[in-house]
Amino acid sequence: MGRFSYLTRAVWLLSLISLFTDLASEMLYPIMPLYLQSIGFSVVFIGLLEGVAEAVAGLSKGYFGQWSDRLGQRVPFVRWGYGLSALSKPMLAVLATPVWVLLARTVDRLGKGLRTGARDALLSDETTPANKGKMFGFHRSVDTLGAVLGPTAALLWLAARPGQFRPLFLWAFVPGVLAVAITLLLRERPAMPSPRPVRPFWASFGYWRVAPPAYRRVVGALLVFALFNSSDAFLLLLARQRGVSDTGVIGLYILYNAVYVLSAWPLGHLADRLGPRRLLVGGLLAFAAVYGGVALAHSGWAFAALFALYGLYAASTEGVAKAWVSNLCAKSDAGAALGTFGGLGSLAALVASVSAGALWQMAGPGWAFALAAGAALSVAAYLALARLPERSSRNVVTR
């Protein structure tokens, strides 16, 4: 087998699909809090909007992940999921009312929930446990390249047309359609349907009850952290509040994603060599340093350094966590396992974002960021000291 044998046709296609979708989404993400504030939305509403959107994604990830396992099919979920996300982009250009903005964000997150478990299971099936860190790292690198190109396009647009946010929502539709077109090239991998019945939407996290103990311990720890990891929109809002210009805020977001792009793949290789636990502990320590630092930062240079470190945090945790989780479940349960992990994480993000918005409003941003830093340190200590397996010794799950 070649050195890069894990980079199969499906991995390349899914990475390109993610790249174009991220390009579309990330043209809008760094300007969204600025746009919403410009039309009169409060910090509390922004936190509620992001939290509800993530909750929708969370419930649907677990539900559609188990459907994907039950049918033994991944590709239809991927196609429809990316299609909904593309559709949501021009919706934001139509109206600027709170209900319509919430609807558009919900459609986008529903698309994410529809595709995530199936896509991650499709990726997981393409390689062996020994290569999953680098494979997920490669996917995250290509995916996040879109998060560099998207904000760069937004930055160039706003530099030429300051304050004209709405046309960007229409431009973002173009890469979204390209992503959907590429999904037509995906081929279904023969798979054994899961014998488990599909649970109702409101009970879509039923996999948790039958998951291996190692899965529950690892995912449980990561969910505790997720309860305090609020939307990145708050970091962008804080930078703007501390005097960074609109274009400077977008520049910080580009820097964060550029560091992420450059480091996710090599850190995935490192995770396969050293084990995912060490990478995750290091990433959580970096997160704590960033969130502790932004509470004190007041200069553009300080924010730039912290956003670069934040890119290292993301690169050493997001793909690595998926690789670890996918190694703790049976292959036939990968959609439900990864969907449940992502889904519960999204529900935790609802709590985190709403709590951070309320705490910001009542006590100021310093308290919100300090609390998140403390939670990251606590979870890092648990992962470092607890005896947690990095691969399942029992590759089946009993009922």
Secondary structure, DSSP 4 states (H G I P E B T S, - for coil): --TTTT--HHHHHHHHHHHHHHHHHHHHTTTHHHHHHHTT--HHHHHHHHHHHHHHHHHHHHHHHHHHHHHT--HHHHHHHHHHHHHHHHHHHH---HHHHHHHHHHHHHHHHHHHHHHHHHHHTTS-GGGHHHHHHHHHHHHHHHHHHHHHHHHHHHHHSTT--HHHHHHTHHHHHHHHHHHTT--PPP-PPPSSPPPPGGGTTTHHHHS-HHHHHHHHHHHHHHTT---THHHHHHHHHTT--HHHHHHHHHHHHHHHHHHHHHHHHHHHHH-HHHHHHHHHHHHHHHHHHHTT--SHHHHHHHHHHHHHHHHTTHHHHHHHHHTTS-GGGHHHHHHHHHHHHHHHHHHHHHHHHHHHHHH-HHHHHHHHHHHHHHHHHHHHHS---SS-SS-----
